[in-house]
Amino acid sequence: MGFIKKEIIIGIMVSVFATFCGLFIYLQYVSRFGFYETIEMIHKNDVLGPVIALAALPNLFVFFIFLKKKEDHRAKGVLIATLLTAIITFILKFF
């Protein structure tokens, strides 16, 4: 039972890291503006939720890699973290 919890936690941590990497890639390379300008615009225009949703796209790749490697518990951790990201995005959008 402890092994399964450890694998799920690893999946969650990998998912959070992938989301932060996606956010950094968006802020640094996709946006036409500088890093800090983009952060300021996100805050000013209140679009943090959609940006977080876009940043979570790398989780899709991580999820399928774990499934392909038959690491189902880690994939479950990625799914849990992605669902939490979706809930956070929902809260930021409507509240």
C-alpha positions in Angstrom: 0.0 0.0 0.0 2.9 2.4 0.8 4.4 1.7 -2.6 1.2 2.7 -4.4 0.9 6.0 -2.5 4.6 6.8 -3.3 3.9 6.2 -7.0 0.8 8.4 -7.0 2.8 11.2 -5.2 5.6 10.9 -7.8 2.9 11.3 -10.5 1.5 14.4 -8.8 5.0 15.9 -8.5 5.8 15.2 -12.1 2.5 16.8 -13.2 3.1 19.9 -11.1 6.6 20.2 -12.6 5.3 19.7 -16.1 2.6 22.4 -15.5 5.3 24.9 -14.3 7.4 24.0 -17.3 4.4 24.7 -19.5 3.8 28.0 -17.8 7.4 29.0 -18.2 7.4 28.1 -21.9 4.2 30.1 -22.4 5.5 33.1 -20.6 9.0 33.0 -22.1 8.5 31.8 -25.7 4.8 32.0 -26.7 4.0 35.5 -25.4 5.0 38.4 -27.6 6.0 40.4 -24.6 8.7 40.0 -22.0 8.4 37.6 -19.0 7.5 40.2 -16.4 5.3 42.2 -18.8 3.3 39.0 -19.5 2.9 38.3 -15.8 1.7 41.8 -15.3 -0.8 41.6 -18.2 -2.1 38.2 -16.9 -2.7 39.8 -13.5 -4.2 43.0 -15.0 -6.5 41.3 -17.4 -7.6 38.6 -14.9 -6.7 35.7 -17.2 -4.8 33.5 -14.8 -7.2 30.6 -15.1 -6.9 30.2 -18.9 -3.1 30.6 -18.7 -2.9 27.8 -16.1 -5.2 25.6 -18.3 -2.8 26.1 -21.2 0.2 25.5 -19.0 -1.3 22.1 -18.0 -1.1 20.8 -21.6 2.2 19.0 -21.0 0.4 16.8 -18.5 -1.3 15.1 -21.4 2.1 14.0 -22.7 3.3 12.9 -19.3 0.1 11.0 -18.7 0.4 9.0 -21.9 4.1 8.3 -21.4 3.3 6.8 -18.0 0.5 4.7 -19.5 2.8 3.5 -22.3 5.5 2.5 -19.7 2.7 0.7 -17.8 3.2 3.0 -14.7 -0.5 3.2 -14.0 -0.2 4.6 -10.5 2.0 7.5 -11.6 -0.5 8.2 -14.4 -3.2 8.2 -11.8 -1.2 10.9 -9.9 -0.9 13.0 -13.1 -4.7 12.7 -13.5 -5.3 13.8 -9.9 -3.1 16.8 -10.3 -4.7 17.7 -13.7 -8.1 17.5 -12.1 -7.0 19.8 -9.3 -5.6 22.2 -11.9 -9.0 22.1 -13.6 -10.8 22.9 -10.3 -8.4 25.8 -9.6 -9.0 27.1 -13.1 -12.8 26.8 -12.6 -12.6 28.7 -9.3 -10.5 31.4 -10.8 -12.9 31.8 -13.7 -16.1 32.0 -11.8 -15.2 33.4 -8.3 
